[in-house]
Amino acid sequence: MVKYFFILLILTLGSCKEKINDFYQGKVLDENGFPLEHVVVEEYKMGNRTKSDSLGYFKLKRSENWLGSLVFSKEGYESDTPLSLA
């Protein structure tokens, strides 16, 4: 009985495993606090990108073994590219 419980416990713990840092996600707002859609969100120099939706939300899968800066850009707005990256 104990053997079966142990196996069940291992299977349950294995299925609950979740990687916390698989995605970048957030909401893009303008200077007045209104959501901005179609903002390009990309990992700097990696090419991995997505766009914000009509409510300003975005979710971008993080490239494995990469931790760097995200760049936000939209036509008619200044990019927030950090000065050290420009």
Backbone as a printed PyTorch tensor [residue, N CA C, xyz], in Angstrom:
tensor([[[  0.8280,  -1.1900,   0.0000],
         [  0.0000,   0.0000,   0.0000],
         [  0.8770,   1.2610,   0.0000]],

        [[  1.9130,   1.2680,   0.8360],
         [  2.8080,   2.4160,   0.9200],
         [  3.5240,   2.6240,  -0.4130]],

        [[  3.8960,   1.5220,  -1.0790],
         [  4.5910,   1.6010,  -2.3600],
         [  3.7120,   2.3120,  -3.3960]],

        [[  2.4420,   1.9750,  -3.4640],
         [  1.5300,   2.5890,  -4.4320],
         [  1.3050,   4.0740,  -4.1250]],

        [[  1.2290,   4.4200,  -2.8480],
         [  1.0630,   5.8040,  -2.4490],
         [  2.2790,   6.6300,  -2.8660]],

        [[  3.4710,   6.0740,  -2.6790],
         [  4.7010,   6.7580,  -3.0420],
         [  4.7690,   7.0190,  -4.5490]],

        [[  4.3930,   6.0090,  -5.3490],
         [  4.3920,   6.1680,  -6.8070],
         [  3.3760,   7.2300,  -7.2240]],

        [[  2.1960,   7.2100,  -6.6210],
         [  1.1680,   8.1980,  -6.9130],
         [  1.6420,   9.5990,  -6.5350]],

        [[  2.3270,   9.7180,  -5.4090],
         [  2.8550,  11.0040,  -4.9620],
         [  3.8750,  11.5440,  -5.9630]],

        [[  4.7720,  10.6950,  -6.4390],
         [  5.7730,  11.1190,  -7.4150],
         [  5.1030,  11.5500,  -8.7140]],

        [[  4.1200,  10.8100,  -9.1940],
         [  3.4130,  11.1750, -10.4180],
         [  2.6810,  12.5050, -10.2540]],

        [[  2.0790,  12.7270,  -9.0960],
         [  1.3540,  13.9660,  -8.8390],
         [  2.3080,  15.1480,  -8.7930]],

        [[  3.4100,  15.0160,  -8.0970],
         [  4.3850,  16.1050,  -8.0150],
         [  5.0020,  16.3980,  -9.3700]],

        [[  5.2600,  15.3760, -10.1540],
         [  5.8260,  15.5700, -11.4840],
         [  4.8800,  16.2920, -12.4110]],

        [[  3.5900,  16.0230, -12.2810],
         [  2.6260,  16.6840, -13.1630],
         [  2.3590,  18.1230, -12.7460]],

        [[  2.6970,  18.4880, -11.5120],
         [  2.4800,  19.8520, -11.0250],
         [  3.6670,  20.7610, -11.2970]],

        [[  4.7320,  20.1890, -11.8010],
         [  5.9350,  20.9800, -12.0400],
         [  5.6370,  22.0580, -13.0790]],

        [[  5.9670,  23.2860, -12.7730],
         [  5.7210,  24.4100, -13.6690],
         [  6.9500,  25.3000, -13.6830]],

        [[  7.3730,  25.6600, -14.8580],
         [  8.5000,  26.5740, -14.9640],
         [  7.9770,  27.9910, -14.8200]],

        [[  8.5020,  28.7070, -13.8640],
         [  8.0240,  30.0480, -13.5560],
         [  8.4660,  31.0520, -14.6170]],

        [[  9.6550,  30.9050, -15.1420],
         [ 10.2210,  31.9190, -16.0280],
         [ 10.1450,  31.5630, -17.5050]],

        [[  9.0980,  30.8700, -17.9460],
         [  8.9710,  30.5110, -19.3540],
         [  8.4470,  31.6530, -20.2100]],

        [[  7.7880,  32.6260, -19.5990],
         [  7.1520,  33.6940, -20.3600],
         [  7.4040,  35.0570, -19.7330]],

        [[  7.4380,  36.0500, -20.5880],
         [  7.3370,  37.4360, -20.1520],
         [  5.8910,  37.8090, -20.4330]],

        [[  5.2450,  38.4730, -19.5150],
         [  3.8790,  38.9100, -19.7640],
         [  3.6100,  40.2130, -19.0340]],

        [[  2.6800,  40.9710, -19.5730],
         [  2.3590,  42.2440, -18.9480],
         [  1.3270,  42.9980, -19.7440]],

        [[  1.1930,  44.2670, -19.4440],
         [  0.2100,  45.1290, -20.0860],
         [  0.9080,  46.4300, -20.4800]],

        [[  0.6790,  46.8770, -21.7120],
         [  1.2880,  48.1000, -22.2180],
         [  0.2450,  49.2040, -22.1660]],

        [[  0.6050,  50.3080, -21.5040],
         [ -0.3070,  51.4430, -21.3520],
         [  0.3290,  52.6990, -21.9150]],

        [[ -0.5100,  53.6380, -22.3720],
         [  0.0180,  54.9230, -22.8180],
         [  0.1770,  55.8510, -21.6180]],

        [[  0.5910,  57.0910, -21.8630],
         [  0.8550,  58.0330, -20.7700],
         [ -0.3940,  58.3960, -19.9700]],

        [[ -1.5710,  58.1200, -20.5290],
         [ -2.8340,  58.3990, -19.8250],
         [ -3.4250,  57.1600, -19.1540]],

        [[ -2.7140,  56.0460, -19.2270],
         [ -3.1780,  54.8200, -18.5890],
         [ -4.0990,  53.9770, -19.4490]],

        [[ -4.2260,  54.3110, -20.7370],
         [ -5.0690,  53.5350, -21.6390],
         [ -4.2440,  52.4300, -22.2950]],

        [[ -4.8410,  51.2550, -22.5050],
         [ -4.0980,  50.1530, -23.1180],
         [ -3.7160,  50.4570, -24.5620]],

        [[ -2.5290,  49.9950, -24.9490],
         [ -2.0450,  50.1580, -26.3170],
         [ -2.0220,  48.7960, -27.0010]],

        [[ -2.6780,  48.7120, -28.1570],
         [ -2.6450,  47.4570, -28.8980],
         [ -1.6060,  47.5220, -30.0090]],

        [[ -1.2190,  46.3640, -30.4870],
         [ -0.2540,  46.2170, -31.5840],
         [  1.1190,  46.7890, -31.2590]],

        [[  1.4910,  46.8000, -29.9920],
         [  2.8520,  47.1790, -29.6080],
         [  3.7300,  45.9420, -29.7860]],

        [[  4.8260,  46.0990, -30.4960],
         [  5.7530,  44.9870, -30.7030],
         [  6.6180,  44.8560, -29.4560]],

        [[  6.6280,  43.6590, -28.8870],
         [  7.4420,  43.3470, -27.7080],
         [  8.4220,  42.2710, -28.1410]],

        [[  9.7230,  42.5550, -28.0060],
         [ 10.7070,  41.5680, -28.4520],
         [ 11.8970,  41.4890, -27.5130]],

        [[ 12.5170,  40.3300, -27.5250],
         [ 13.7610,  40.1470, -26.7900],
         [ 14.8680,  40.8180, -27.6060]],

        [[ 15.6240,  41.6710, -26.9600],
         [ 16.6760,  42.4160, -27.6390],
         [ 17.6900,  41.4810, -28.2830]],

        [[ 17.9010,  41.6470, -29.5740],
         [ 18.8710,  40.8940, -30.3820],
         [ 18.5830,  39.4030, -30.4820]],

        [[ 17.3660,  38.9770, -30.1670],
         [ 17.0340,  37.5550, -30.2800],
         [ 16.0120,  37.2880, -31.3840]],

        [[ 15.2130,  38.2690, -31.7450],
         [ 14.2360,  38.0850, -32.8040],
         [ 12.9210,  37.4790, -32.3400]],

        [[ 12.8490,  37.0480, -31.0960],
         [ 11.6110,  36.4910, -30.5490],
         [ 10.6880,  37.6480, -30.2210]],

        [[  9.4940,  37.6830, -30.8230],
         [  8.6120,  38.8320, -30.6310],
         [  7.1470,  38.4320, -30.6210]],

        [[  6.3400,  39.3680, -30.1050],
         [  4.8880,  39.2470, -30.1080],
         [  4.3140,  40.6540, -30.1570]],

        [[  2.9860,  40.7560, -30.1950],
         [  2.3190,  42.0620, -30.1650],
         [  1.2810,  42.0670, -29.0560]],

        [[  1.0460,  43.2500, -28.5030],
         [  0.0150,  43.3740, -27.4780],
         [ -1.3660,  43.2910, -28.1300]],

        [[ -2.3390,  42.8030, -27.3680],
         [ -3.6950,  42.6610, -27.8930],
         [ -4.4920,  43.9510, -27.7060]],

        [[ -5.7790,  43.9040, -27.9640],
         [ -6.6180,  45.1030, -27.9100],
         [ -6.7380,  45.6810, -26.5070]],

        [[ -6.4160,  44.8930, -25.4790],
         [ -6.4530,  45.3790, -24.1000],
         [ -5.0560,  45.7230, -23.5880]],

        [[ -4.0640,  45.6500, -24.4700],
         [ -2.6960,  45.9940, -24.1080],
         [ -1.8830,  44.8520, -23.5270]],

        [[ -2.4890,  43.6720, -23.3820],
         [ -1.7740,  42.5420, -22.7840],
         [ -0.8740,  41.8510, -23.8030]],

        [[  0.2620,  41.3520, -23.3220],
         [  1.1440,  40.5570, -24.1650],
         [  1.6800,  39.3890, -23.3560]],

        [[  2.0470,  38.3350, -24.0570],
         [  2.6990,  37.1770, -23.4590],
         [  3.7140,  36.6880, -24.4740]],

        [[  4.9770,  36.6700, -24.0700],
         [  6.0750,  36.3150, -24.9560],
         [  6.8500,  35.1570, -24.3660]],

        [[  6.9550,  34.0810, -25.1320],
         [  7.7430,  32.9400, -24.6660],
         [  9.2040,  33.3400, -24.6190]],

        [[  9.8200,  33.0820, -23.4930],
         [ 11.2250,  33.4460, -23.2920],
         [ 12.1290,  32.4360, -23.9720]],

        [[ 13.1360,  32.9350, -24.6730],
         [ 14.1310,  32.0540, -25.2700],
         [ 14.9010,  31.3620, -24.1550]],

        [[ 15.1890,  30.0990, -24.3650],
         [ 15.8970,  29.3300, -23.3460],
         [ 17.3010,  29.8780, -23.1330]],

        [[ 17.7230,  29.9180, -21.9010],
         [ 19.0620,  30.3830, -21.5090],
         [ 19.3310,  31.8200, -21.9220]],

        [[ 18.3000,  32.6310, -21.9900],
         [ 18.4740,  34.0440, -22.3310],
         [ 17.7780,  34.8770, -21.2850]],

        [[ 18.4880,  35.8510, -20.7800],
         [ 17.9010,  36.7990, -19.8510],
         [ 18.4910,  38.1520, -20.2140]],

        [[ 17.6670,  39.0040, -20.7840],
         [ 18.1530,  40.2900, -21.2480],
         [ 17.0520,  41.3240, -21.1680]],

        [[ 17.0720,  42.2550, -22.0920],
         [ 16.0990,  43.3480, -22.0900],
         [ 15.0070,  43.1080, -23.1180]],

        [[ 13.8080,  43.5460, -22.7720],
         [ 12.7140,  43.5610, -23.7230],
         [ 12.6370,  44.9480, -24.3290]],

        [[ 12.3220,  45.0000, -25.6090],
         [ 12.1660,  46.2690, -26.3150],
         [ 10.7050,  46.3810, -26.7520]],

        [[ 10.1010,  47.5420, -26.4630],
         [  8.7200,  47.8180, -26.8350],
         [  8.7330,  48.8810, -27.9110]],

        [[  8.0260,  48.6420, -29.0190],
         [  7.9910,  49.6420, -30.0810],
         [  6.6260,  49.6700, -30.7500]],

        [[  6.2430,  50.8780, -31.1750],
         [  4.9820,  51.0870, -31.8850],
         [  5.1510,  52.3370, -32.7270]],

        [[  4.6420,  52.2860, -33.9560],
         [  4.7370,  53.4330, -34.8450],
         [  4.0660,  54.6430, -34.2010]],

        [[  4.7550,  55.7700, -34.2280],
         [  4.2290,  56.9930, -33.6450],
         [  4.6330,  57.1980, -32.1960]],

        [[  5.3560,  56.2330, -31.6170],
         [  5.8160,  56.3220, -30.2260],
         [  7.3210,  56.1280, -30.1890]],

        [[  7.9600,  56.6940, -29.1810],
         [  9.3870,  56.4570, -28.9730],
         [  9.5690,  55.0690, -28.3870]],

        [[ 10.6010,  54.3790, -28.8310],
         [ 10.9240,  53.0710, -28.2740],
         [ 11.5390,  53.2550, -26.9050]],

        [[ 11.3900,  52.2680, -26.0490],
         [ 11.9710,  52.3690, -24.7100],
         [ 13.3150,  51.6720, -24.6380]],

        [[ 13.9900,  51.4970, -25.7850],
         [ 15.2770,  50.8130, -25.8040],
         [ 16.2280,  51.4880, -24.8360]],

        [[ 16.7640,  50.7230, -23.8830],
         [ 17.7150,  51.3070, -22.9300],
         [ 18.9130,  51.9180, -23.6480]],

        [[ 19.4020,  53.0350, -23.1380],
         [ 20.5230,  53.7230, -23.7710],
         [ 21.7390,  52.8350, -23.9140]],

        [[ 21.9290,  51.9270, -22.9750],
         [ 23.0980,  51.0520, -23.0390],
         [ 22.9680,  50.0260, -24.1680]],

        [[ 21.7570,  49.8400, -24.7080],
         [ 21.5630,  48.8700, -25.7720],
         [ 21.5240,  49.5170, -27.1500]],

        [[ 21.2750,  50.8110, -27.1890],
         [ 21.0900,  51.4870, -28.4900],
         [ 22.3660,  51.5510, -29.2880]]])
